[in-house]
Amino acid sequence: MSYQIVMSLNNKQEQNILVQWLTWHFYEMPKFLFLVWENYLLFGINYFSINLLFLTLFSPWKKYNWSYPKGFNVGEYFGTFISNIFSRIIGAICRTALIIIGIIVQVVIFVLGAMIILFWFLMPVTLILLVLLLLYGF
């Protein structure tokens, strides 16, 4: 082992356990919690593909697209046109519903993550208050 690694291990072992706990609780673990929170937010974005849903909002639903007739037949042309419009309307409705659900899920993930991190920072204070209340009565 190199000299620097041995010295850093010795310094870590020589630190007070309270200093080690404070470092872990207020520095190392919050970094990890923010990383996990970021991963959940990215997962929600990728799972619902909100960007892709916006880009393809008015595309036909499941690529159901009818081809127009070769000859001049107004009835068939109009029927194909209406069918294609309905396919696009159904696609827009379904994609809009998925976009709304995805945004709601993102908001829930954001709020829950913020609450968990806030709880993590306030946990020592609440534990100290709880111990004091138990020691000195309610």
SULZITA-V480074 format. One record per pair of residues at least 6 apart in sequence whose ideal C-beta (glycine too) atoms are under 8 Angstrom apart, sorted by sequence separation. I is the first residue (numbers start at 1). GAP is how many residues later the second one is. If there is no record, write none. Layout:
[[I	GAP] [I	GAP]]
This chain:
[[45	6] [69	7] [12	8] [68	8] [69	8] [68	9] [69	11] [68	12] [67	13] [68	13] [66	14] [66	17] [66	18] [65	19] [66	21] [65	22] [64	23] [60	24] [61	26] [60	27] [61	27] [60	28] [59	29] [61	29] [62	29] [58	30] [61	30] [60	31] [59	32] [58	33] [61	33] [57	34] [58	34] [56	35] [57	35] [57	38] [56	39] [57	39] [53	42] [53	45] [54	45] [53	46] [50	49] [53	49] [48	50] [48	51] [50	52] [48	53] [49	53] [50	53] [48	54] [47	55] [50	56] [45	57] [48	57] [44	58] [44	61] [45	61] [44	62] [41	65] [44	65] [41	68] [40	69] [41	69] [37	72] [41	72] [40	73] [37	76] [37	79] [33	80] [37	80] [33	83] [34	83] [33	84] [30	87] [33	87] [30	90] [29	91] [30	91] [25	95] [26	95] [25	99]]
